[in-house]
Amino acid sequence: MTQIQLSQAQTVLLSTACTRDDGAIFPVTANLKGGAVGNVCKSLLKQGLIEEFTATDLDTVWRHDEARGPITLRATPLAYITLGITDGQNDTSLSEALAPPTQRRKGTKQETLIEMLQAEGGATIDEIANALDWAPHTIRGAMSGTLKKRLGLLITSEKIEARGRVYSLRSDHTGG
């Protein structure tokens, strides 16, 4: 089974796009210098993780095509699967997007953390600490550093009387 390895820049770009309703790559919020955005996008296009489509907002143009006009980029269903946002089991368009089966590495603590935050009702620091055998400061660091800053995920928290502070991963996309 082929596994797609992503660089940090690719992960940040894709994660940000996957949190947007339309899956748009642009505007790029990652701190990439010079031609890095172009290089990252070309690589993601080659891997089938993003695709070109006609741009309606001229501020998001990737390139101009003589026949199609302004072109921009968006995440493909394969991107959501690669990032572990969806498994593609209930969506026929996702399974069609996978020529050879491609999956993200399974069983990591990061993946478990994301799954706990995505679960209905979210998770408390104590619940996560028990599941991952991590100290509370490690969990907070992973959420603010890796999930929020590096992957661009949106984590919310609310105080629930019976449980205390509960953290949840908010998903703004409609895929999966």
C-alpha positions in Angstrom: 0.0 0.0 0.0 1.4 3.4 -1.0 1.8 6.0 1.7 2.0 9.7 0.8 4.8 11.4 2.7 4.2 15.2 3.2 6.6 17.9 4.1 5.7 20.3 6.8 4.9 23.0 4.2 2.7 20.6 2.2 0.9 19.5 5.4 0.2 23.1 6.5 -1.0 24.2 3.0 -3.3 21.1 2.7 -4.6 21.3 6.2 -5.5 24.9 5.8 -7.3 24.2 2.5 -9.2 21.3 4.1 -10.6 23.5 6.8 -12.1 25.8 4.2 -15.6 25.1 2.9 -14.5 25.2 -0.7 -11.1 23.5 -0.1 -9.3 26.5 -1.7 -5.5 26.6 -1.5 -5.5 30.4 -1.9 -5.1 32.7 -0.1 -2.0 31.0 1.4 -1.6 31.8 5.1 1.5 29.7 5.6 4.8 31.6 6.0 6.5 30.5 2.8 9.1 32.6 1.1 9.8 33.2 -2.6 9.0 30.4 -4.9 8.2 27.9 -2.1 4.4 28.2 -2.6 4.8 27.3 -6.3 7.1 24.4 -5.6 4.8 23.0 -2.9 1.7 23.4 -5.1 3.4 21.7 -8.1 4.4 18.8 -5.9 0.8 18.5 -4.5 -0.6 18.6 -8.0 1.7 15.9 -9.1 0.6 13.7 -6.2 -3.1 14.3 -6.9 -3.7 16.0 -3.6 -4.9 19.3 -5.2 -6.5 20.1 -8.5 -7.0 23.0 -10.8 -10.4 24.6 -11.3 -11.7 27.9 -12.8 -11.2 30.8 -10.5 -14.1 33.1 -9.7 -12.0 35.4 -7.4 -9.1 37.1 -9.2 -7.2 37.4 -6.0 -6.9 33.6 -5.9 -5.5 32.9 -9.4 -2.8 30.3 -9.6 -2.2 30.6 -13.4 -4.0 31.7 -16.6 -5.0 29.2 -19.2 -5.8 30.4 -22.7 -8.8 28.1 -23.0 -10.2 28.1 -19.5 -9.1 31.6 -18.2 -8.0 32.2 -14.6 -7.2 28.9 -12.8 -6.9 28.4 -9.0 -6.3 25.3 -6.8 -8.3 23.3 -4.3 -7.8 20.2 -2.2 -9.0 16.9 -3.7 -10.8 14.1 -1.8 -7.5 12.3 -1.6 -6.1 15.2 0.5 -8.8 14.7 3.1 -8.0 11.0 3.3 -4.2 11.6 3.4 -4.6 14.0 6.3 -6.8 11.6 8.1 -9.8 14.0 8.1 -12.0 11.3 6.5 -11.5 7.7 5.6 -13.4 7.8 2.3 -15.6 4.8 3.1 -19.0 6.5 2.8 -18.2 8.7 -0.2 -18.0 7.3 -3.7 -16.2 10.3 -5.1 -13.5 9.7 -2.6 -13.0 6.1 -3.5 -12.9 7.1 -7.2 -10.1 9.5 -6.4 -7.9 6.7 -5.1 -6.4 4.9 -8.1 -4.0 2.9 -5.9 -5.1 2.7 -2.3 -3.4 5.5 -0.3 -3.6 5.9 3.4 -1.9 8.0 6.1 0.1 6.1 8.7 -2.3 4.7 11.3 -2.0 4.3 15.0 0.0 7.4 15.9 -0.7 9.4 19.1 -1.3 12.5 17.0 -4.0 10.6 15.1 -5.5 9.4 18.3 -5.6 13.0 19.7 -7.3 14.2 16.5 -9.9 11.4 16.7 -10.6 12.2 20.3 -11.1 15.9 19.5 -13.3 15.0 16.5 -15.5 12.7 18.6 -18.9 13.9 19.5 -18.6 15.7 22.9 -14.9 16.3 22.4 -12.4 15.4 25.1 -10.9 16.8 28.3 -7.2 17.1 29.1 -7.6 14.2 31.7 -9.3 11.9 29.1 -6.6 12.6 26.6 -3.9 12.1 29.2 -5.3 8.7 30.2 -5.6 7.6 26.5 -2.2 8.8 25.4 -0.2 8.5 28.6 0.9 12.2 28.1 1.3 14.9 30.7 -1.3 17.8 30.5 1.4 20.3 29.3 2.3 17.9 26.5 -1.3 17.8 25.4 -1.7 21.6 25.5 1.5 21.9 23.5 0.4 19.4 20.9 -2.9 21.2 20.5 -1.5 24.7 20.2 1.7 23.8 18.4 1.2 20.8 16.1 -2.6 20.9 15.5 -3.2 24.7 15.5 0.0 26.2 14.2 1.5 23.5 12.1 -1.6 21.8 10.7 -3.9 24.8 10.8 -6.7 23.0 12.6 -9.3 24.9 14.6 -9.7 23.7 18.2 -12.5 25.1 20.3 -13.0 24.7 24.1 -15.9 25.2 26.4 -16.5 24.6 30.0 -19.1 22.0 30.7 -20.3 21.7 34.3 -20.2 17.9 34.6 -16.8 17.4 32.8 -14.8 20.6 33.1 -13.1 22.2 30.0 -13.8 20.2 26.9 -11.8 20.6 23.7 -13.1 19.8 20.2 -11.8 19.9 16.7 -14.1 22.1 14.6 -14.5 21.0 11.0 -15.6 23.7 8.5 -15.4 21.5 5.4 -18.3 19.4 4.1 -16.3 16.4 2.9 -16.7 13.0 4.6 
